Amino acid sequence: MFTQEDIKRFKEELPAIGIRLIKERTGISRPTIYKFIDGKEIRLPIAEKIWLEGWIIIKEMKEKRAELKRHAEEVLNKEY
C-alpha cells in the first residue's frame, strides 16, 4: 500500500518529535513505528494508523511554524 517513495517522503517530513507523538497518540510501540519508517512490513491497520497520525502531526507542525513566522513578521514590522 505504501511505496518506498511514500515512506521516504513521510520520514523526511516528520519532525524530530514525530515518533514520540505518534507513540503517545496511538499507543503503538516505538519499535513498530521505526519498522514502518524503515520500510519493513507491519500489519496494515497499524501502518495506516502510523501514516494517518504522522501526517496529522506534520500538518500541525507546519501550521505552527507558519503561525510563528507570521507572529515574528508582525513583531519585526511593528513600529514602536
N, C-alpha and C positions, 0 to 999 in steps of 0.2 A: 504494500500500500504506500509506504513512504520510500522514495528513491534516495539513493546516497546523496544526490544533489540537494534534495529537500532537507535532509538531516544536516548536511553541511551548512546550509544557509541558516537553519534553526540554531545550530551551535554557534555560528558567528554572531547572530543577532541577540542571543540570550545573554543578559547581563551577568556579571560575576556572581551576584547573589541569587541568580535564577534557580540553580539546583536546589538550594536550601528552601526557596519559596515554593517550588513545585512540591518538594517533600512535605512542607508544612501544610500546604493547601490540599494535597491529595492523599497523604498518608502512604505514598509509595516510597519504598526504601531508596536511599542514595545509590546503592549498587545497581538497582534495576534502572534507575534514571540514567546512570552512566552507561549501562549496557545499550539503552536506546540511543543515546547520543553517540556512542561508538559504532552504531550501525549493526549491533548484534540483534539477533531475533529474540523478541519477547512476545508475550500474548498480546493479541490485537487490542482487546479492551483496555489493557494497561497502557499500551503505546498511544492509543487515542487520547487517554486522559493526560498523559505527559505532553503530547502535542498540543492539545487544546489549552491546557493551563500555561504552558510555555509561551504560546503566542499571546495569551491574555497578559502575561507578565511583560512581554516585550512591548506590547501596545501601551500598557500603563507607564512603563519607564520612558518611552518616547514622549508620551503626553506630559509627564512630569518634567522632563528635560526642556520641552518646548515652553512650558509654563515658567520655569525658572529663567529661561532665556528671555522671555517677554518681560518678566519682572526686572531682570538685570538691565535690559534696554530702557525700561521706564525710569529706573533709578539713575542710570548714566545720562539720560537725555533730559532729566528734570533740572530746571534752573533754580538755584537756591538764592 
